[in-house]
Amino acid sequence: MLFAKAISLEFTIKCLQLYASSIRSNLNERKAHELYKKIMIEIEGIRGSDSIISVVGLREQVIGEISLLKQEVKKLRIGVLKTRQIMTYTLN
């Protein structure tokens, strides 16, 4: 469960990228460019000035989840579990 959110976000990014690259038909060609922009905004987000609302993308969320995972692994390496001390060994 520790890796579930990060894996889920990464899977969502891959699915959106696959979908964006597979919508190439004459009927959808006009809409494809706009849809591609929307998908990329969802993945990458938007960074704007102070007056523009910025959108946090999925990739930024994955980076945040990886940061949280590193903190949790660090806790395991230290061996602290609430009030009791436990010894754990992890692979480097």
VEXVEX-250071 format. One line per field, with one value per residue (C-alpha): residue number from 0; chain; x, y, z. Coordinates in steps of 0.001 Angstrom, whole numbers, plus 500000, padded with zeros to 6 digits. Example, Ala and Ser with C-alpha at 12.3 -4.5 7.8 and 13.67 -1.06 7.14 Angstrom:
REM residues 2
seq = c(0  1);
mol = c(A  A);
x = c(512300  513670);
y = c(495500  498940);
z = c(507800  507140);
REM end
This chain:
REM residues 92
seq = c(0  1  2  3  4  5  6  7  8  9  10  11  12  13  14  15  16  17  18  19  20  21  22  23  24  25  26  27  28  29  30  31  32  33  34  35  36  37  38  39  40  41  42  43  44  45  46  47  48  49  50  51  52  53  54  55  56  57  58  59  60  61  62  63  64  65  66  67  68  69  70  71  72  73  74  75  76  77  78  79  80  81  82  83  84  85  86  87  88  89  90  91);
mol = c(A  A  A  A  A  A  A  A  A  A  A  A  A  A  A  A  A  A  A  A  A  A  A  A  A  A  A  A  A  A  A  A  A  A  A  A  A  A  A  A  A  A  A  A  A  A  A  A  A  A  A  A  A  A  A  A  A  A  A  A  A  A  A  A  A  A  A  A  A  A  A  A  A  A  A  A  A  A  A  A  A  A  A  A  A  A  A  A  A  A  A  A);
x = c(500000  502990  503561  499908  499245  502530  501944  498347  499395  502150  499699  497233  499962  500880  497213  496679  499853  498762  495288  496706  498953  496201  493485  494710  491798  490445  487168  488884  491815  490276  489480  492711  494902  492667  492317  496091  496500  494029  495784  499179  497772  496448  499864  502213  499975  500085  502467  501169  501785  500171  496986  496511  495345  497937  496982  498991  499691  499869  503644  504041  501832  504031  507113  505363  504437  508020  509191  506765  507952  511559  510566  508794  511748  514036  511850  512135  515905  516119  513927  511423  507897  505868  507271  509083  512436  512626  515502  514856  517152  516485  518222  520157);
y = c(500000  502297  502529  502346  506059  506652  503622  504680  508207  506908  504448  507302  509331  506403  505800  509472  509521  506373  507789  511095  509315  507019  509530  510077  509756  512235  512595  513413  515388  518787  517821  515889  518951  520479  517153  516708  520117  519155  515844  517530  520085  517195  515492  518470  521083  524835  527244  530797  534180  535269  536346  533059  529908  527226  523579  520877  518130  514394  514364  516874  514648  511627  513599  514480  510856  509745  512339  510950  507408  508461  509864  506637  504511  506778  506162  502415  502666  504570  501920  504145  502833  505173  504744  501417  500912  498195  497171  496828  496046  497340  496826  499848);
z = c(500000  500491  496726  495615  495034  493186  490965  490315  489294  487019  485421  484805  483103  480854  479929  479053  476953  475104  474511  473242  470772  469437  468462  464907  462504  459944  461811  465080  463656  464439  468009  468531  468915  471587  473384  473297  474966  477685  478314  478558  481009  483099  483042  483290  484933  484375  485997  485871  487384  490651  488876  487012  488781  488406  487911  489647  487131  487680  487193  490054  492214  491401  492444  495710  496332  495682  498199  500785  500008  500596  503988  504926  503832  505846  508914  508328  508020  511303  512845  514627  514998  517235  520746  520354  518666  516052  513811  510112  507218  503723  500426  499171);
REM end
